[in-house]
């Protein structure tokens, strides 16, 4: 190559604002060919391989492994062996400094200028550490359970609690600084010479992953911008259970209840296309470009739990797929999600989302709408419970569904009609699947 070139942090997804370098495949000084793997970059959705677009020698690494950097910042510099890149780095640093200077608030200067000048002030003498403090958090140091005058060291609060409880403080061993008796020693006191238990408070802090940052941002935007309302309905799953058992005796791929729900939802959306919609635009912007999009195609997002949060791969044209096709696709997506191998094309384009926590023993819950959808369906577990059939109380299998709706797009009656049709489909799976092969 003719001269050194900057390789910038790429934007690998539409929601990515910064990336973390999970691994470098090249070291400084090594040759890199166009199309050769340069680094693994963790985005908000997955860890993706990043290939070089040019030939050269890796002269500089701008982001070390495990560190994050904004999109378009310096990821690396490629050039000729031994090439001086100091000028290039200085130019980039100057650009960055100029950009920060432009956004500096000027209000700070005004505040400083309003502060009256004070001359020849004498600073107040600092208080010595030896000053007596009548609290449990004193920093005074002692080497025994008594002070220099031989008096028992005990906080006023601990002494008062001991008097109220009739505890002889002379028999206690303090856990405070220098053996001082404090409140927790009184709280943990047990008669009969049983030593007081003293716990240790501890915690750990971990940096938030790119995925968790994006989940927090997107769901926060959804919850606070879309007015949610919720509709819950019970489904009799007796016939669905029988249908699943029958299908799994002949089908090559095992069908889950979630696969049946996906199929039922897709067919229900055909009859209720106004649920298969999204809100577009912000009326507060004044642009006037506020729209509701009604989708003719049906792409079902299926929430998949991974270690760092939730991913939502999409089953495209779900209404036209068989149960075995849906089951195979969802199973493959789940495996790819856990291995962080999902690609942007796998999680983009949903028109409706399903979140199922039934396998975790959850009976009922409400889900936050997954943008840009207008609705999300929360699916609970199937629970055996007494039900009334033909005037008799008999054992039944009930599943609760809760539909979260964006009230800007979907009204209560529309959401209720959708759930009624979905209930009919799930309680009569033979009618739902009659026109489609397994």
C-alpha positions as CSV (number, residue, x, y, z in Angstrom):
1,X,0.0,0.0,0.0
2,X,1.2,3.6,-0.7
3,X,0.7,5.2,2.7
4,X,-0.8,4.4,6.2
5,X,-4.6,4.1,6.4
6,X,-6.8,4.2,9.4
7,X,-9.1,1.3,10.0
8,X,-12.1,2.6,12.0
9,X,-14.5,0.8,14.4
10,X,-17.2,-0.5,12.0
11,X,-21.0,-0.1,12.5
12,X,-22.0,-3.7,12.4
13,X,-25.7,-3.3,13.2
14,X,-28.3,-0.6,12.9
15,X,-28.3,0.0,16.7
16,X,-24.6,-0.2,17.3
17,X,-23.0,2.9,18.9
18,X,-19.8,1.4,20.2
19,X,-18.0,-2.0,20.0
20,X,-15.8,-4.1,22.2
21,X,-12.7,-5.9,20.7
22,X,-13.2,-9.5,21.9
23,X,-10.0,-10.8,20.2
24,X,-7.2,-9.6,17.9
25,X,-6.1,-12.1,15.2
26,X,-3.0,-10.1,14.3
27,X,-0.2,-8.5,16.3
28,X,1.5,-5.2,15.6
29,X,4.2,-5.7,13.0
30,X,2.4,-8.6,11.3
31,X,1.3,-8.5,7.6
32,X,-2.4,-8.4,6.9
33,X,-4.0,-9.3,3.5
34,X,-7.3,-8.0,2.2
35,X,-10.1,-10.3,3.2
36,X,-8.0,-11.8,6.1
37,X,-9.5,-11.9,9.6
38,X,-8.4,-9.0,11.6
39,X,-10.4,-9.0,14.9
40,X,-13.6,-10.3,16.6
41,X,-15.8,-7.4,17.6
42,X,-18.6,-7.7,20.1
43,X,-21.7,-5.6,19.1
44,X,-24.9,-5.0,21.0
45,X,-26.3,-8.3,19.5
46,X,-23.4,-10.7,18.8
47,X,-19.7,-11.2,18.4
48,X,-18.8,-10.8,14.7
49,X,-15.7,-11.4,12.7
50,X,-14.2,-8.3,11.1
51,X,-12.0,-8.7,7.9
52,X,-9.5,-6.3,6.6
53,X,-10.3,-4.4,3.4
54,X,-6.7,-3.7,2.5
55,X,-3.2,-5.1,2.4
56,X,-0.5,-3.8,4.7
57,X,1.4,-4.2,8.0
58,X,-0.5,-3.7,11.3
59,X,1.3,-0.6,12.6
60,X,-1.0,0.4,15.5
61,X,-3.8,-1.1,17.6
62,X,-6.2,1.6,18.8
63,X,-8.5,-0.6,20.9
64,X,-7.1,-3.4,23.1
65,X,-8.8,-6.7,23.8
66,X,-11.7,-6.3,26.2
67,X,-11.9,-2.5,25.7
68,X,-14.7,-0.6,24.0
69,X,-14.6,2.4,21.6
70,X,-17.3,4.4,19.7
71,X,-18.1,3.7,16.1
72,X,-15.7,5.4,13.6
73,X,-12.9,5.7,16.2
74,X,-9.5,4.4,15.4
75,X,-9.5,0.6,15.5
76,X,-6.1,0.1,13.9
77,X,-3.7,1.5,11.4
78,X,-2.3,-0.4,8.4
79,X,0.6,0.8,6.3
80,X,4.1,-0.1,5.1
81,X,6.6,-1.7,7.4
82,X,8.5,0.9,9.5
83,X,6.2,3.8,8.4
84,X,6.0,6.7,10.8
85,X,2.4,7.2,11.9
86,X,2.9,9.9,14.5
87,X,1.6,12.7,12.3
88,X,-1.5,10.6,11.4
89,X,-2.2,10.0,15.1
90,X,-1.6,13.7,16.0
91,X,-4.1,14.8,13.3
92,X,-6.8,12.4,14.7
93,X,-6.2,13.6,18.2
94,X,-6.5,17.2,17.0
95,X,-9.8,16.4,15.3
96,X,-11.1,14.8,18.4
97,X,-10.1,17.7,20.6
98,X,-11.7,20.2,18.2
99,X,-15.0,18.2,18.3
100,X,-15.0,18.2,22.1
101,X,-14.3,21.9,22.2
102,X,-17.3,22.7,20.0
103,X,-19.7,21.0,22.4
104,X,-18.3,22.6,25.6
105,X,-21.1,24.5,27.5
106,X,-20.4,28.2,28.0
107,X,-22.8,28.5,30.9
108,X,-20.0,27.3,33.2
109,X,-17.9,30.5,32.6
110,X,-20.8,32.7,33.6
111,X,-21.3,30.8,36.9
112,X,-17.6,31.2,37.7
113,X,-17.6,34.9,36.9
114,X,-20.5,35.5,39.3
115,X,-18.6,34.1,42.2
116,X,-17.3,37.0,44.4
117,X,-13.6,37.3,44.8
118,X,-12.3,36.8,48.4
119,X,-8.8,37.9,49.3
120,X,-6.5,36.9,52.1
121,X,-8.9,34.3,53.4
122,X,-7.4,32.2,56.2
123,X,-8.5,28.5,55.8
124,X,-10.3,27.0,58.8
125,X,-8.1,24.7,60.7
126,X,-8.7,21.0,60.0
127,X,-10.3,18.9,62.7
128,X,-8.0,16.3,64.1
129,X,-8.8,12.6,63.7
130,X,-8.7,12.2,67.5
131,X,-11.9,14.2,68.0
132,X,-14.5,12.0,69.8
133,X,-17.3,10.8,67.6
134,X,-20.4,9.3,69.2
135,X,-21.5,7.0,66.4
136,X,-21.0,3.5,65.2
137,X,-18.7,4.6,62.3
138,X,-15.9,6.3,64.4
139,X,-12.5,6.1,62.8
140,X,-10.6,6.4,66.2
141,X,-8.1,3.5,66.6
142,X,-7.6,1.5,69.8
143,X,-5.8,-1.7,70.5
144,X,-8.2,-3.2,73.0
145,X,-11.9,-3.2,74.1
146,X,-11.3,-0.3,76.5
147,X,-10.1,3.3,76.0
148,X,-7.0,4.9,77.5
149,X,-8.8,5.5,80.8
150,X,-9.9,1.8,81.1
151,X,-13.5,2.5,80.2
152,X,-15.5,0.1,78.0
153,X,-15.8,1.3,74.4
154,X,-19.4,1.2,73.3
155,X,-21.5,3.5,71.1
156,X,-24.4,5.4,72.8
157,X,-26.9,3.6,70.6
158,X,-25.5,0.2,71.5
159,X,-25.5,1.0,75.2
160,X,-29.2,2.1,75.0
161,X,-30.2,-1.1,73.1
162,X,-28.3,-3.2,75.6
163,X,-30.1,-1.5,78.6
164,X,-33.5,-2.1,76.9
165,X,-32.8,-5.8,76.3
166,X,-31.1,-6.4,79.6
167,X,-27.8,-7.4,78.1
168,X,-24.6,-7.3,80.2
169,X,-22.3,-5.4,77.9
170,X,-19.2,-6.4,80.0
171,X,-19.5,-9.9,78.5
172,X,-19.6,-8.8,74.9
173,X,-16.8,-8.6,72.4
174,X,-17.1,-5.6,70.1
175,X,-16.8,-5.9,66.4
176,X,-16.1,-2.2,65.7
177,X,-12.8,-0.5,65.4
178,X,-10.5,-1.4,68.3
179,X,-13.1,-3.8,69.8
180,X,-15.8,-1.1,70.2
181,X,-19.3,-2.5,70.9
182,X,-21.7,-1.3,68.2
183,X,-25.4,-1.8,67.3
184,X,-24.8,-5.0,65.3
185,X,-23.2,-6.7,68.4
186,X,-26.3,-6.1,70.3
187,X,-28.5,-7.3,67.5
188,X,-26.5,-10.5,67.1
189,X,-26.2,-11.2,70.8
190,X,-27.4,-14.7,71.8
191,X,-27.5,-15.8,75.5
192,X,-25.6,-18.8,76.8
193,X,-22.2,-17.6,75.8
194,X,-22.9,-18.3,72.1
195,X,-20.5,-16.0,70.2
196,X,-22.2,-13.3,68.1
197,X,-22.2,-13.9,64.4
198,X,-20.7,-11.1,62.4
199,X,-21.4,-11.0,58.7
200,X,-19.3,-9.4,56.1
201,X,-20.8,-7.1,53.5
202,X,-19.4,-7.6,50.0
203,X,-20.3,-7.1,46.3
204,X,-18.9,-7.3,42.8
205,X,-19.4,-4.9,39.9
206,X,-19.1,-5.9,36.3
207,X,-19.1,-3.6,33.2
208,X,-22.3,-3.7,31.2
209,X,-22.1,-5.6,27.9
210,X,-23.0,-4.0,24.6
211,X,-26.0,-6.3,24.4
212,X,-27.3,-5.3,27.8
213,X,-26.8,-1.6,27.0
214,X,-28.9,-1.9,23.9
215,X,-31.6,-3.9,25.6
216,X,-31.8,-1.2,28.3
217,X,-32.0,1.6,25.8
218,X,-34.5,0.1,23.4
219,X,-36.9,-1.3,26.1
220,X,-36.6,2.0,28.0
221,X,-37.6,3.9,24.8
222,X,-40.5,1.5,24.2
223,X,-41.8,1.6,27.8
224,X,-41.7,5.3,28.1
225,X,-42.8,6.3,24.6
226,X,-45.4,3.7,23.8
227,X,-48.5,3.8,26.1
228,X,-48.9,0.1,27.0
229,X,-52.1,-1.6,28.0
230,X,-52.5,-5.3,28.7
231,X,-55.1,-8.0,27.9
232,X,-55.0,-11.5,29.5
233,X,-56.9,-14.6,28.5
234,X,-57.0,-18.2,29.6
235,X,-56.6,-20.9,27.0
236,X,-57.9,-24.5,27.4
237,X,-54.8,-26.5,26.1
238,X,-56.3,-30.0,26.4
239,X,-56.7,-30.4,22.6
240,X,-53.4,-28.8,21.9
241,X,-51.7,-31.4,24.2
242,X,-53.4,-34.2,22.3
243,X,-52.5,-32.8,18.9
244,X,-48.8,-32.3,19.9
245,X,-48.5,-35.9,21.2
246,X,-50.0,-37.2,17.9
247,X,-47.8,-35.0,15.7
248,X,-44.6,-36.0,17.6
249,X,-45.3,-39.7,17.0
250,X,-45.1,-39.2,13.2
251,X,-43.1,-36.1,12.6
252,X,-39.3,-36.3,12.2
253,X,-38.8,-33.1,14.2
254,X,-40.2,-32.8,17.7
255,X,-42.8,-30.0,18.1
256,X,-42.9,-27.8,21.2
257,X,-45.9,-25.9,22.5
258,X,-44.1,-22.7,21.6
259,X,-44.0,-23.8,18.0
260,X,-47.8,-24.3,18.1
261,X,-48.3,-20.9,19.6
262,X,-46.1,-19.3,16.8
263,X,-48.2,-21.0,14.1
264,X,-51.5,-20.1,15.8
265,X,-50.4,-16.4,16.2
266,X,-49.3,-16.2,12.5
267,X,-52.7,-17.5,11.3
268,X,-54.5,-15.2,13.7
269,X,-52.6,-12.2,12.4
270,X,-54.0,-13.0,8.9
271,X,-57.5,-12.3,10.2
272,X,-56.4,-9.3,12.3
273,X,-53.9,-7.4,10.1
274,X,-54.2,-4.2,12.2
275,X,-52.4,-6.0,15.0
276,X,-49.5,-6.7,12.6
277,X,-48.5,-3.1,12.7
278,X,-46.2,-0.4,14.0
279,X,-46.2,3.3,14.9
280,X,-43.9,5.4,12.8
281,X,-42.8,9.0,13.6
282,X,-42.8,11.4,16.5
283,X,-45.6,13.9,16.7
284,X,-43.6,16.2,19.0
285,X,-41.0,16.7,16.3
286,X,-43.3,18.9,14.2
287,X,-42.4,17.2,11.0
288,X,-45.9,15.9,10.4
289,X,-44.6,12.5,9.2
290,X,-46.5,10.4,11.6
291,X,-47.8,7.1,10.2
292,X,-49.1,3.7,11.2
293,X,-47.6,0.9,9.1
294,X,-49.8,-2.2,8.5
295,X,-47.7,-5.1,7.4
296,X,-49.0,-7.6,4.9
297,X,-46.2,-10.0,5.6
298,X,-46.0,-11.8,8.9
299,X,-42.6,-12.1,10.5
300,X,-42.7,-13.4,14.1
301,X,-39.9,-12.4,16.5
302,X,-39.2,-15.2,19.0
303,X,-37.5,-14.0,22.3
304,X,-34.5,-16.3,23.1
305,X,-32.8,-16.1,26.5
306,X,-29.0,-15.9,26.5
307,X,-26.5,-15.3,29.3
308,X,-26.5,-11.5,28.8
309,X,-30.1,-10.9,28.1
310,X,-32.6,-11.5,25.3
311,X,-32.2,-11.8,21.5
312,X,-35.2,-11.9,19.2
313,X,-34.5,-13.9,16.0
314,X,-37.3,-13.7,13.4
315,X,-39.3,-16.5,11.8
316,X,-40.1,-14.9,8.4
317,X,-43.5,-15.6,6.7
318,X,-44.4,-17.8,9.6
319,X,-48.0,-18.1,8.4
320,X,-46.9,-20.0,5.3
321,X,-44.5,-22.5,7.1
322,X,-45.3,-25.9,8.5
323,X,-44.9,-26.7,12.2
324,X,-41.8,-28.8,11.5
325,X,-40.3,-25.9,9.6
326,X,-41.0,-23.5,12.4
327,X,-39.6,-25.9,15.0
328,X,-36.4,-26.5,13.1
329,X,-35.9,-22.8,12.5
330,X,-36.5,-21.8,16.1
331,X,-34.2,-24.6,17.4
332,X,-31.4,-23.4,15.0
333,X,-31.8,-19.8,16.1
334,X,-31.6,-20.7,19.8
335,X,-28.3,-22.6,19.2
336,X,-26.8,-19.7,17.2
337,X,-27.9,-17.2,19.8
338,X,-26.2,-19.1,22.6
339,X,-23.0,-19.3,20.5
340,X,-23.3,-15.6,19.6
341,X,-23.4,-16.5,15.9
342,X,-26.7,-14.7,15.0
343,X,-26.3,-12.2,12.1
344,X,-28.2,-8.9,11.7
345,X,-30.4,-10.5,9.1
346,X,-31.5,-13.1,11.7
347,X,-32.9,-10.5,14.2
348,X,-34.2,-7.7,11.9
349,X,-37.7,-7.2,10.4
350,X,-40.1,-8.5,13.1
351,X,-43.7,-7.4,12.8
352,X,-45.0,-9.2,16.0
353,X,-43.1,-10.7,18.9
354,X,-43.7,-13.7,21.2
355,X,-42.0,-14.1,24.6
356,X,-42.5,-17.4,26.4
357,X,-41.5,-18.0,30.0
358,X,-43.7,-21.1,30.5
359,X,-40.7,-23.4,30.5
360,X,-39.4,-21.6,33.6
361,X,-42.5,-22.2,35.6
362,X,-44.0,-18.8,35.1
363,X,-47.8,-18.8,35.0
364,X,-48.4,-15.3,33.8
365,X,-46.4,-12.1,33.1
366,X,-46.5,-8.9,31.0
367,X,-43.9,-8.1,28.4
368,X,-42.5,-4.8,27.1
369,X,-43.2,-4.2,23.4
370,X,-40.3,-4.9,21.1
371,X,-39.9,-2.0,18.7
372,X,-41.1,-1.5,16.0
373,X,-44.0,-3.8,16.8
374,X,-47.3,-2.6,18.1
375,X,-47.8,-5.7,20.2
376,X,-46.0,-8.5,22.0
377,X,-47.6,-11.7,23.4
378,X,-46.4,-13.0,26.8
379,X,-46.9,-16.8,27.1
380,X,-47.1,-18.5,30.5
381,X,-46.8,-22.2,31.4
382,X,-49.5,-24.8,31.0
383,X,-51.0,-25.5,34.5
384,X,-53.3,-28.3,35.5
385,X,-56.2,-26.9,37.3
386,X,-59.9,-27.6,38.0
387,X,-62.2,-26.3,35.2
388,X,-65.9,-26.5,34.6
389,X,-67.0,-28.5,31.5
390,X,-70.6,-29.3,30.8
391,X,-71.5,-28.2,34.3
392,X,-69.0,-30.6,35.9
393,X,-65.7,-29.7,37.6
394,X,-63.0,-31.7,35.9
395,X,-59.1,-31.6,35.6
396,X,-58.0,-29.2,32.9
397,X,-54.8,-27.8,31.4
398,X,-54.9,-24.0,31.2
399,X,-52.4,-21.6,29.7
400,X,-52.5,-17.8,30.2
401,X,-51.7,-15.4,27.4
402,X,-51.1,-11.6,28.0
403,X,-51.1,-9.3,25.0
404,X,-49.2,-6.0,25.5
405,X,-50.5,-3.3,23.1
406,X,-49.3,0.1,22.0
407,X,-52.5,2.1,22.5
408,X,-51.5,4.6,19.7
409,X,-52.0,1.8,17.2
410,X,-54.3,-0.9,18.8
411,X,-57.5,-0.2,20.8
412,X,-58.9,-2.5,23.5
413,X,-61.6,-4.0,21.4
414,X,-59.2,-4.8,18.5
415,X,-56.8,-6.5,21.0
416,X,-59.6,-8.5,22.5
417,X,-60.8,-9.7,19.1
418,X,-57.3,-10.9,18.3
419,X,-57.1,-12.9,21.5
420,X,-60.5,-14.4,20.9
421,X,-59.5,-15.7,17.5
422,X,-56.1,-16.9,18.9
423,X,-58.0,-18.8,21.7
424,X,-60.2,-20.5,19.1
425,X,-57.2,-21.6,17.0
426,X,-55.3,-23.0,20.0
427,X,-58.3,-24.8,21.5
428,X,-59.2,-26.3,18.0
429,X,-55.8,-27.2,16.6
430,X,-57.3,-29.6,14.1
431,X,-59.1,-26.8,12.4
432,X,-56.0,-24.6,12.6
433,X,-53.7,-27.2,11.0
434,X,-56.2,-29.0,8.8
435,X,-55.2,-27.1,5.6
436,X,-51.5,-27.4,6.2
437,X,-49.1,-30.3,6.3
438,X,-47.1,-31.0,9.4
